[in-house]
Amino acid sequence: MYIIVGLGNPEEKYLKTFHNMGYIAVGDVADILGVKFKKRQCESYVAEAYVGGEKVILARPLTYMNNSGRAVKQLLAKYKADVSQLMVIYDDYDLPKGHVRIRPSGSAGTHNGMRSVIAEVGSQEFTRIRIGIRDMQVNIPLINYVLSEVKKDDYQLFISACRRAAEAAVAISSGEEVQSVMTRFNG
């Protein structure tokens, strides 16, 4: 079993912001797997699918970005899943815009949502799929940047990056080794 969580903020006004790349990508995972987010549990919108006979839980936390860990912890408890069965998709200012980077573990970097997840689950040993959002042309405070809307000129780049992140998540949940997925998708 895998629990795939897309980090973001639940309100409509945040839908097209940089901080919602995880929400968009986990929505793409749902599209690929042919499921919809119909349940509301563990402070999240949840969808369930099966990949190769294994259950996959998709989640969009409703806790807002900086408290994402609270929902993730509840999901792990509800589904009796180990942290090694967790996969988190999120935006990352430390990567250039449009890049996708998969890692089997690691720190939160500059990301408050990931800090919350790591603090709540008590481990860094879970797969993360990061979608780069840094634009070297923009020089505004980080909090203002991540909550700003993606520029029209860049929208297709980010939609494509979210789709690649979703495809990577599906590949991992279908049993492909993380290292193999990293080779195919990182960059």
TITORDO-336032 format. One line per 4 residues: their letters; for each residue z, x, y of N, C-alpha, C. Coordinates in Angstrom, 3 decimals, padded with zeros to 6 digits. Layout:
<nodes>
a = Z:X:Y:Z:X:Y:Z:X:Y  ...
</nodes>
This chain:
<nodes>
myii = 000.000:000.838:-001.188:000.000:000.000:000.000:000.000:000.876:001.243  -000.689:000.384:002.265:-000.641:001.015:003.583:-000.263:-000.026:004.619  000.467:000.403:005.617:000.701:-000.401:006.812:-000.004:000.329:007.937  -001.019:-000.309:008.508:-001.809:000.284:009.587:-001.429:-000.426:010.880
vglg = -000.875:000.327:011.811:-000.392:-000.226:013.070:-001.252:000.299:014.211  -001.740:-000.606:015.038:-002.489:-000.234:016.240:-001.599:-000.432:017.450  -001.262:000.652:018.131:-000.366:000.548:019.282:-001.097:000.030:020.511  -000.367:-000.745:021.307:-000.921:-001.302:022.538:000.103:-002.188:023.219
npee = -000.368:-002.976:024.162:000.465:-003.940:024.873:-000.112:-005.328:024.639  000.742:-006.334:024.409:000.267:-007.628:023.946:-000.388:-008.543:024.980  -000.178:-008.366:026.243:-000.716:-009.307:027.226:-002.212:-009.105:027.469  -002.875:-010.193:027.802:-004.319:-010.209:028.075:-004.698:-009.196:029.164
kylk = -003.841:-009.040:030.168:-004.165:-008.136:031.275:-004.294:-006.681:030.831  -003.758:-006.334:029.656:-003.841:-004.963:029.150:-005.000:-004.759:028.175  -005.710:-005.816:027.865:-006.706:-005.789:026.803:-007.691:-004.627:026.899  -008.237:-004.355:028.079:-009.264:-003.319:028.228:-008.724:-002.032:028.852
tfhn = -007.423:-001.799:028.702:-006.841:-000.576:029.250:-006.864:000.537:028.209  -006.708:001.752:028.688:-006.684:002.918:027.797:-005.565:002.812:026.762  -004.427:002.248:027.176:-003.275:002.159:026.278:-003.489:001.163:025.137  -004.581:000.432:025.141:-004.826:-000.551:024.085:-005.869:-000.105:023.068
mgyi = -006.202:001.162:023.050:-007.188:001.654:022.082:-006.728:001.394:020.642  -005.451:001.530:020.370:-004.924:001.267:019.034:-005.086:-000.193:018.639  -004.806:-001.104:019.583:-004.995:-002.538:019.341:-006.458:-002.833:019.002  -007.350:-002.257:019.795:-008.783:-002.498:019.571:-009.195:-001.961:018.206
avgd = -008.764:-000.741:017.888:-009.155:-000.107:016.628:-008.623:-000.866:015.417  -007.374:-001.350:015.462:-006.851:-002.091:014.319:-007.552:-003.444:014.213  -008.038:-003.957:015.333:-008.888:-005.154:015.288:-010.195:-004.866:014.574  -010.731:-003.667:014.797:-011.944:-003.255:014.081:-011.680:-003.091:012.582
vadi = -010.489:-002.603:012.225:-010.126:-002.505:010.807:-010.147:-003.913:010.203  -009.556:-004.873:010.909:-009.541:-006.261:010.429:-010.962:-006.785:010.251  -011.844:-006.485:011.200:-013.254:-006.921:011.089:-013.923:-006.310:009.857  -013.730:-005.018:009.654:-014.328:-004.335:008.506:-013.839:-004.956:007.200
lgvk = -012.538:-005.286:007.152:-011.946:-005.829:005.925:-012.081:-007.350:005.819  -012.606:-007.970:006.870:-012.852:-009.412:006.836:-011.603:-010.272:006.898  -010.601:-009.827:007.670:-009.367:-010.607:007.808:-009.074:-010.868:009.282  -008.172:-011.811:009.523:-007.769:-012.172:010.891:-006.264:-012.012:011.036
fkkr = -005.822:-011.788:012.255:-004.396:-011.708:012.567:-003.876:-013.143:012.710  -003.300:-013.676:011.636:-002.845:-015.073:011.630:-001.329:-015.211:011.654  -000.623:-014.212:011.173:000.835:-014.289:011.085:001.476:-013.621:012.288  002.682:-014.091:012.587:003.510:-013.424:013.585:004.848:-013.146:012.915
qces = 005.101:-011.867:012.649:006.351:-011.454:011.996:006.669:-010.025:012.400  007.927:-009.668:012.273:008.368:-008.305:012.602:007.937:-007.906:014.010  008.021:-008.853:014.943:007.621:-008.626:016.330:006.192:-008.086:016.429  005.313:-008.618:015.585:003.922:-008.157:015.528:003.007:-009.310:015.131
yvae = 001.737:-009.184:015.504:000.695:-009.994:014.894:000.279:-009.233:013.648  000.170:-009.936:012.515:-000.067:-009.283:011.237:-001.237:-009.925:010.500  -002.011:-009.082:009.836:-003.072:-009.524:008.932:-002.882:-008.781:007.618  -003.256:-009.425:006.518:-003.139:-008.797:005.202:-004.504:-008.728:004.548
ayvg = -004.769:-007.618:003.892:-006.042:-007.422:003.185:-005.761:-006.664:001.904  -006.779:-006.566:001.084:-006.705:-005.742:-000.123:-007.880:-004.780:-000.102  -007.597:-003.524:-000.370:-008.620:-002.486:-000.440:-008.466:-001.818:-001.800  -009.481:-001.938:-002.618:-009.403:-001.355:-003.962:-008.213:-001.867:-004.754
gekv = -007.873:-003.130:-004.562:-006.753:-003.725:-005.279:-005.386:-003.451:-004.680  -005.327:-002.632:-003.650:-004.065:-002.298:-002.988:-003.896:-003.108:-001.705  -002.685:-003.588:-001.473:-002.395:-004.354:-000.261:-002.410:-003.440:000.965  -003.018:-003.940:002.029:-003.035:-003.241:003.316:-002.555:-004.233:004.372
ilar = -001.526:-003.855:005.104:-000.979:-004.663:006.182:-001.486:-004.083:007.493  -002.067:-004.934:008.341:-002.519:-004.524:009.669:-001.581:-005.149:010.681  -001.186:-004.396:011.706:-000.228:-004.927:012.670:-000.543:-004.488:014.088  -000.297:-005.440:015.001:-000.348:-005.201:016.443:001.027:-005.576:016.997
plty = 001.884:-004.577:017.277:003.227:-004.895:017.774:003.205:-005.679:019.082  004.174:-006.571:019.224:004.346:-007.368:020.440:005.461:-006.812:021.311  005.971:-005.653:020.974:007.134:-005.060:021.629:006.789:-004.253:022.877  005.548:-004.192:023.241:005.040:-003.323:024.295:005.123:-001.876:023.832
mnns = 004.277:-001.067:024.409:004.060:000.293:023.940:005.340:001.101:023.757  006.190:001.130:024.768:007.337:002.032:024.726:008.406:001.638:023.710  008.296:000.445:023.127:009.238:000.002:022.102:008.533:-000.264:020.776  007.380:000.318:020.570:006.582:000.089:019.364:007.342:000.392:018.083
grav = 008.200:001.364:018.128:008.937:001.776:016.936:009.793:000.673:016.342  010.297:-000.197:017.200:011.123:-001.309:016.723:010.343:-002.185:015.741  009.114:-002.538:016.106:008.270:-003.368:015.234:007.879:-002.603:013.972  007.546:-001.334:014.123:007.135:-000.521:012.972:008.272:-000.429:011.958
kqll = 009.471:-000.197:012.431:010.638:-000.110:011.546:010.823:-001.422:010.778  010.669:-002.554:011.460:010.803:-003.861:010.811:009.716:-004.064:009.755  008.495:-003.644:010.055:007.393:-003.780:009.097:007.650:-002.964:007.834  008.103:-001.734:008.008:008.411:-000.886:006.846:009.497:-001.526:005.986
akyk = 010.515:-002.096:006.636:011.602:-002.738:005.887:011.112:-003.992:005.172  010.372:-004.836:005.868:009.905:-006.087:005.270:009.033:-005.845:004.043  008.138:-004.898:004.136:007.207:-004.636:003.042:007.712:-003.557:002.081  008.971:-003.131:002.288:009.588:-002.131:001.418:008.675:-000.913:001.238
advs = 008.137:-000.471:002.361:007.198:000.645:002.357:007.888:001.921:002.813  007.444:003.014:002.278:007.908:004.338:002.678:007.121:004.774:003.910  007.711:005.629:004.706:007.034:006.112:005.913:005.704:006.802:005.568  005.596:007.346:004.368:004.341:007.990:003.951:003.201:006.974:003.783
qlmv = 003.530:005.682:003.760:002.527:004.621:003.638:002.138:004.056:004.998  002.616:004.678:006.054:002.353:004.237:007.421:001.185:005.009:008.018  000.340:004.295:008.743:-000.764:004.903:009.493:-000.730:004.271:010.892  -000.699:005.084:011.924:-000.624:004.580:013.291:-001.865:005.028:014.058
iydd = -002.505:004.067:014.727:-003.694:004.344:015.548:-003.290:004.137:017.003  -003.613:005.116:017.859:-003.191:005.008:019.253:-004.049:005.882:020.162  -003.952:005.594:021.465:-004.638:006.388:022.480:-003.898:007.702:022.668  -004.629:008.742:023.050:-003.978:010.033:023.273:-004.597:010.745:024.466
ydlp = -003.790:010.913:025.496:-004.226:011.581:026.718:-004.463:013.070:026.492  -003.908:013.621:025.438:-004.062:015.046:025.160:-005.425:015.385:024.558  -006.232:014.371:024.255:-007.583:014.580:023.704:-008.632:014.107:024.694  -009.783:014.776:024.744:-010.863:014.326:025.626:-011.341:012.925:025.256
kghv = -011.788:012.186:026.245:-012.189:010.787:026.026:-013.259:010.668:024.940  -013.039:009.682:024.083:-013.984:009.394:023.029:-013.808:010.192:021.755  -012.965:011.212:021.755:-012.730:012.005:020.546:-011.771:011.258:019.625  -011.962:011.425:018.333:-011.051:010.869:017.338:-010.453:012.040:016.570
rirp = -009.137:011.998:016.366:-008.468:013.078:015.648:-007.458:012.475:014.684  -007.580:012.829:013.423:-006.679:012.357:012.383:-005.752:013.502:012.004  -004.485:013.172:011.802:-003.495:014.156:011.378:-002.584:013.507:010.335  -002.162:014.272:009.326:-001.262:013.715:008.317:000.196:013.619:008.794
sgsa = 000.514:014.289:009.913:001.865:014.253:010.481:001.807:014.950:011.833  002.949:015.001:012.527:002.987:015.722:013.794:003.926:015.093:014.798  003.955:015.686:015.970:004.858:015.220:017.024:004.211:014.080:017.812  004.966:013.558:018.765:004.485:012.468:019.615:003.635:012.978:020.768
gthn = 003.714:014.258:021.076:002.999:014.771:022.244:003.518:014.082:023.498  002.613:013.629:024.357:003.003:012.974:025.612:003.108:011.461:025.471  003.017:010.936:024.251:002.896:009.494:024.038:004.249:008.813:023.785  004.664:007.961:024.720:005.960:007.280:024.600:006.001:006.295:023.433
gmrs = 004.898:005.647:023.134:004.862:004.737:021.995:005.127:005.471:020.696  004.518:006.643:020.546:004.751:007.436:019.342:006.164:008.005:019.315  006.711:008.339:020.470:008.109:008.784:020.512:009.012:007.691:019.951  008.732:006.451:020.345:009.504:005.314:019.864:009.359:005.153:018.350
viae = 008.136:005.258:017.833:007.901:005.111:016.399:008.656:006.196:015.629  008.506:007.437:016.052:009.167:008.557:015.365:010.689:008.395:015.400  011.234:007.995:016.551:012.687:007.805:016.671:013.173:006.690:015.754  012.454:005.595:015.689:012.894:004.444:014.888:012.738:004.674:013.386
vgsq = 011.650:005.305:012.963:011.448:005.501:011.521:012.114:006.787:011.024  012.527:007.657:011.955:013.262:008.858:011.590:012.424:009.932:010.928  011.116:009.915:011.193:010.243:010.897:010.558:008.947:011.047:011.359  008.338:012.225:011.219:007.011:012.483:011.771:005.974:012.546:010.656
eftr = 006.405:012.303:009.429:005.559:012.496:008.254:004.777:011.242:007.888  003.903:010.816:008.792:003.016:009.694:008.534:001.684:009.975:009.218  000.640:009.356:008.703:-000.706:009.593:009.213:-000.870:008.943:010.577  -001.529:009.681:011.456:-001.841:009.133:012.772:-003.316:009.362:013.068
irig = -003.913:008.372:013.702:-005.311:008.452:014.124:-005.304:008.275:015.637  -005.681:009.336:016.325:-005.611:009.356:017.788:-007.002:009.198:018.386  -007.056:008.425:019.447:-008.308:008.215:020.172:-008.142:008.832:021.553  -008.925:009.866:021.831:-008.810:010.587:023.096:-009.212:009.742:024.289
irdm = -008.399:009.831:025.366:-008.688:009.044:026.573:-008.763:009.888:027.842  -008.484:011.194:027.746:-008.420:012.026:028.958:-009.788:012.178:029.609  -009.831:011.913:030.900:-011.032:012.093:031.709:-010.707:013.154:032.758  -011.322:014.311:032.632:-011.029:015.422:033.539:-011.399:015.106:034.992
qvni = -012.208:014.083:035.208:-012.628:013.689:036.551:-011.556:012.874:037.288  -010.602:012.340:036.548:-009.595:011.446:037.129:-008.294:012.202:037.311  -007.723:012.082:038.506:-006.486:012.779:038.805:-005.486:011.806:039.416  -004.892:010.967:038.557:-003.851:010.043:038.982:-002.683:010.189:038.009
plin = -001.489:009.718:038.392:-000.343:009.828:037.482:-000.650:009.196:036.120  -000.128:009.808:035.065:-000.414:009.387:033.695:-000.134:007.900:033.477  001.004:007.397:033.944:001.355:005.987:033.730:000.311:005.066:034.363  -000.182:005.433:035.519:-001.221:004.617:036.170:-002.533:004.699:035.405
yvls = -002.831:005.872:034.894:-004.087:006.066:034.164:-004.122:005.262:032.871  -003.074:005.370:032.044:-003.106:004.706:030.738:-003.119:003.188:030.867  -002.620:002.658:031.976:-002.613:001.209:032.185:-003.812:000.719:032.996  -004.719:001.643:033.322:-005.921:001.229:034.049:-007.016:000.832:033.055
evkk = -007.951:000.014:033.544:-009.051:-000.429:032.690:-010.072:000.678:032.498  -010.641:000.688:031.317:-011.720:001.629:031.005:-012.895:001.311:031.925  -013.490:002.363:032.500:-014.657:002.174:033.379:-015.843:001.633:032.578  -016.648:000.796:033.229:-017.818:000.215:032.555:-018.717:001.286:031.956
ddyq = -018.884:002.390:032.672:-019.745:003.473:032.190:-019.231:004.091:030.888  -017.932:004.012:030.655:-017.316:004.620:029.470:-017.014:003.618:028.366  -017.214:002.340:028.628:-016.772:001.317:027.685:-017.387:001.506:026.295  -018.675:001.734:026.210:-019.331:001.904:024.907:-018.809:003.128:024.168
lfis = -018.518:004.194:024.897:-017.945:005.399:024.289:-016.629:005.064:023.593  -015.772:004.294:024.271:-014.478:003.952:023.693:-014.594:002.934:022.565  -015.510:001.992:022.690:-015.730:001.028:021.605:-016.186:001.776:020.353  -017.052:002.760:020.531:-017.531:003.573:019.413:-016.389:004.397:018.809
acrr = -015.539:004.972:019.660:-014.405:005.768:019.174:-013.422:004.889:018.392  -013.177:003.688:018.879:-012.275:002.770:018.169:-012.859:002.406:016.808  -014.161:002.204:016.752:-014.797:001.865:015.477:-014.692:003.035:014.489  -014.912:004.266:014.987:-014.760:005.441:014.111:-013.332:005.567:013.611
aaea = -012.366:005.314:014.490:-010.958:005.359:014.087:-010.686:004.312:013.007  -011.245:003.126:013.167:-011.077:002.059:012.174:-011.703:002.455:010.839  -012.890:003.029:010.887:-013.554:003.467:009.647:-012.731:004.541:008.938  -012.115:005.428:009.710:-011.256:006.460:009.127:-010.043:005.823:008.465
avai = -009.438:004.832:009.115:-008.275:004.145:008.551:-008.636:003.446:007.243  -009.787:002.809:007.210:-010.234:002.128:005.990:-010.471:003.145:004.880  -011.079:004.283:005.221:-011.335:005.332:004.221:-010.025:005.832:003.615  -009.026:006.083:004.452:-007.738:006.561:003.958:-007.066:005.491:003.101
ssge = -007.098:004.250:003.565:-006.442:003.182:002.799:-007.159:002.893:001.489  -008.417:003.299:001.373:-009.143:003.100:000.119:-008.912:004.243:-000.869  -008.113:005.234:-000.460:-007.747:006.306:-001.384:-008.378:007.652:-001.093  -009.237:007.733:-000.074:-009.827:009.029:000.263:-008.738:009.938:000.834
evqs = -008.737:011.178:000.427:-007.741:012.138:000.900:-007.827:012.303:002.417  -006.659:012.416:003.055:-006.601:012.563:004.515:-007.409:013.778:004.963  -007.316:014.888:004.222:-008.055:016.099:004.600:-009.559:015.848:004.615  -010.052:015.095:003.657:-011.471:014.768:003.593:-011.876:013.893:004.783
vmtr = -011.035:012.920:005.109:-011.306:012.031:006.245:-011.268:012.835:007.545  -010.333:013.766:007.640:-010.254:014.620:008.824:-011.561:015.400:009.008  -012.087:015.930:007.927:-013.339:016.700:007.997:-014.478:015.827:008.504  -014.528:014.585:008.076:-015.630:013.698:008.464:-015.493:013.139:009.870
fng = -014.263:012.875:010.325:-014.085:012.120:011.567:-013.538:012.910:012.738  -012.821:014.006:012.506:-012.233:014.725:013.638:-013.323:015.315:014.520  -013.100:015.153:015.826:-014.047:015.727:016.779:-014.571:014.714:017.737
</nodes>
